[in-house]
Each structure stands twice: as structure tokens, then as C-alpha cells.
Amino acid sequence: MRNLWLILSLYMMVALLAACNDEDKSYLTRVDVLAVEDEAMEEEEMIVDLITLDSIKSLLDEIHWQQDSSPDLERTEDLVVTLFYTENDNNQEQLYLYRMWFNSDDSLTIISDHEEEGYGTLDEEHAGKLKDLFLLGKF
């Protein structure tokens, strides 16, 4: 009887952990960064370093998205960024295209090509770190 309770308790703990696991099943595998200067595109840079990709993904999680609005931007974007996500289940690749503007207050404005994201902003602290990772000291 005691073993039954132990097995039942163990089963419940495993089930609870599995139910609470909201881990994203997609992995950021590559980022392509295209800097735009005076409406001219520079050479595209590819980021594949796992530590850098992990840092980029955690900073992108801080974006505050607004689905039903669009910013009034008068200039061309500073960066065009393509994120390559691979899903763990079927190795299918999904692309996210972000157009990014660095603002005078050091924040970041982002427009995504995905409907569930839309228009987003990133505060000064996170925007500075993301800019450093994307541009790797170019500006």
C-alpha cells in the first residue's frame, strides 16, 4: 500500500511538471541583420553563435507588442532583421521579419510581419543591448 502511494505521488508530480512546462518548442537558429543607411542597404550579416542567439532571444522577449496599432514613422528603418526559428517537433523553419528604428530616446520601435505581434517597442536598457548584439560595433 505504501508503494502504491509513492508511485501515485511520483506520477502526480511528473504530470504536474509536464502540465506547467510552458517552454517554447522553437529555437532561434540564425539571425540575418541588414543595416540601412540613407535608404541604402549594407551587406547582410549573419549571426549563428549560440550564446549570442540566446541573448538576442531573451532581449526580444522584452518587447511590448501592440497588435491593433501602427506607428507613425517618417524615416526608413535602421535595421531589417530576419529571425530563423526551428521547431523541435518537426525541424520546420519559421521566419520572422522585423523592421527596426532606433529612437532619439534610445528606445527601439519594431514592426513585425507576424499578425500576432504587429508593432512593438523596447525600452532603452534592452534596446541598447540588442543594438550592440545586432551591429557588433559597426556604428
Helices and strands as residue ranges (DSSP letters): H 2-20, E 26-37, E 40-41, E 45-47, H 50-60, E 64-66, E 79-87, E 93-102, E 108-112, E 119-122, H 124-135
